[in-house]
Amino acid sequence: MQEKDRIRHDASAMKTVLLIGIGAGHPDQVTLQAIQAIQRTDVFFVLEKAGAGKDTLTAARHAILGAARPDAGYRLATAVSPERRIDDGAYQASIDGWRGARTAVLAELIETGMRDGETAGILVWGDPCLYDGTIQSLHELIAAGADLAFEVVPGISSVQALTAAHRVVLNRVGEAIAITTARQLARLNAADITNMVVMLDGRAAFTRFSDSDLEIYWGAYLGTADEILVAGPLRDRADEIAQMIDEARTRHGWIMDTYLLRRG
Ligand SMILES: C[S@@+](CC[C@H](N)C(=O)[O-])C[C@H]1O[C@@H](n2cnc3c(N)ncnc32)[C@H](O)[C@@H]1O
C-alpha cells in the first residue's frame, strides 16, 4: 500500500468533526461550502444553551438543516451547554472553567454520539473563527490524545453582516481595524479608536464616548426580520440607540448587537 493510500485508509477510520459557519442570522448567508458540509454529515451535535433567545437560535439551525437536508438522513446528538456565568472578580478563571466544562461536553458527544469513520457537524453561528471557543476545544481534545480530525467551514460573520447592511467599508485607506468586546471597550479612551468593531455588548457600552467625535454604525438582530440599523455621529445617536437596546430587549427578551466605532 502506498503511503498516500495508507493515510487515506487510516483517516477513514477516524472521527471527523466539521465546524460549519452558518452566517449571522439570514438563512441565505449559508454558503455552498456549508451546504456541502451539512450534506456529508452523519450526526449533528446540538449544544443547547439556556436563556432567552435560545429558541430563536435553535429554530434557525433547524431551518438550515431542513433546507439543506430535506432527506433528514442524519442523527442529532444533543447536550446541554454549560451556562456561561462570569465572575467579574475572577474573570479569567470563570471563563477557563466554563470553556473546560464545554470541552468536556464536546468530548462526551464525540465519545458517545458518533462511531469511528463517521462525520459529525456543529453549526456555528456566524464564523467559527470569531469569538467562538469550539476550535480551541477541539485542539485541546486532540492535544490530549483524541483520535480526531476537524475541518472549519468559514461563515459570514456578524461583522460582515453589519458592514454590508450599512454599505460601509470596514477600514478607510491605510487605517487599522480592531475587533473587541464591550468589556475591553470599557478600558479604552476615545483617542484609542480608529476603526473598532465591538461585539458581545447588549448594554450600550458606547455611551461613555457620547461626547467624542466618533461615528457609530450599529446593528441588532442583523440579517433577521427584526434587524435594526442606526448610523451617525455618536454624540447625536448614543442615547437613541441605548433606548432602542432597552426597548428591543424588553420586546424580544434578548438582544445581540454589533457596532463599528470610527473616528470622525
Ligand atoms: C459569541 S459571539 C459569536 C460571533 C459569531 N461567531 C460571528 O461570527 O459573528 C456573539 C456576538 O456576535 C454578535 N452577533 C452575532 N450575530 C449577530 C447578529 N445577527 N446581529 C448582531 N450581532 C450579532 C453579537 O455581538 C453577539 O454578542
Ligand as a Chemical Component Dictionary entry (heavy atoms), coordinates in Angstrom:
data_LIG
# 
_chem_comp.id                   LIG 
_chem_comp.type                 NON-POLYMER 
_chem_comp.pdbx_formal_charge   0 
_chem_comp.three_letter_code    LIG 
# 
loop_
_chem_comp_atom.comp_id 
_chem_comp_atom.atom_id 
_chem_comp_atom.alt_atom_id 
_chem_comp_atom.type_symbol 
_chem_comp_atom.charge 
_chem_comp_atom.model_Cartn_x 
_chem_comp_atom.model_Cartn_y 
_chem_comp_atom.model_Cartn_z 
_chem_comp_atom.pdbx_ordinal 
LIG C1  C1  C 0  -20.257 34.652 20.826 1  
LIG S1  S1  S 1  -20.174 35.919 19.631 2  
LIG C2  C2  C 0  -20.308 34.960 18.166 3  
LIG C3  C3  C 0  -19.835 35.704 16.943 4  
LIG C4  C4  C 0  -20.011 34.893 15.671 5  
LIG N1  N1  N 0  -19.110 33.748 15.632 6  
LIG C5  C5  C 0  -19.806 35.730 14.427 7  
LIG O1  O1  O 0  -19.006 35.326 13.551 8  
LIG O2  O2  O -1 -20.465 36.760 14.284 9  
LIG C6  C6  C 0  -21.787 36.625 19.797 10 
LIG C7  C7  C 0  -21.797 38.089 19.380 11 
LIG O3  O3  O 0  -21.831 38.167 17.970 12 
LIG C8  C8  C 0  -22.579 39.290 17.576 13 
LIG N2  N2  N 0  -23.679 38.833 16.714 14 
LIG C9  C9  C 0  -23.887 37.582 16.276 15 
LIG N3  N3  N 0  -24.933 37.530 15.463 16 
LIG C10 C10 C 0  -25.417 38.796 15.368 17 
LIG C11 C11 C 0  -26.490 39.390 14.657 18 
LIG N4  N4  N 0  -27.294 38.653 13.865 19 
LIG N5  N5  N 0  -26.703 40.714 14.805 20 
LIG C12 C12 C 0  -25.899 41.453 15.585 21 
LIG N6  N6  N 0  -24.867 40.955 16.268 22 
LIG C13 C13 C 0  -24.623 39.630 16.161 23 
LIG C14 C14 C 0  -23.045 39.983 18.840 24 
LIG O4  O4  O 0  -22.095 40.980 19.161 25 
LIG C15 C15 C 0  -23.028 38.860 19.826 26 
LIG O5  O5  O 0  -22.897 39.347 21.147 27 
# 
loop_
_chem_comp_bond.comp_id 
_chem_comp_bond.atom_id_1 
_chem_comp_bond.atom_id_2 
_chem_comp_bond.value_order 
_chem_comp_bond.pdbx_ordinal 
LIG C1  S1  SING 1  
LIG S1  C2  SING 2  
LIG S1  C6  SING 3  
LIG C2  C3  SING 4  
LIG C3  C4  SING 5  
LIG C4  N1  SING 6  
LIG C4  C5  SING 7  
LIG C5  O1  DOUB 8  
LIG C5  O2  SING 9  
LIG C6  C7  SING 10 
LIG C7  O3  SING 11 
LIG C7  C15 SING 12 
LIG O3  C8  SING 13 
LIG C8  N2  SING 14 
LIG C8  C14 SING 15 
LIG N2  C9  SING 16 
LIG N2  C13 SING 17 
LIG C9  N3  DOUB 18 
LIG N3  C10 SING 19 
LIG C10 C11 SING 20 
LIG C10 C13 DOUB 21 
LIG C11 N4  SING 22 
LIG C11 N5  DOUB 23 
LIG N5  C12 SING 24 
LIG C12 N6  DOUB 25 
LIG N6  C13 SING 26 
LIG C14 O4  SING 27 
LIG C14 C15 SING 28 
LIG C15 O5  SING 29 
# 
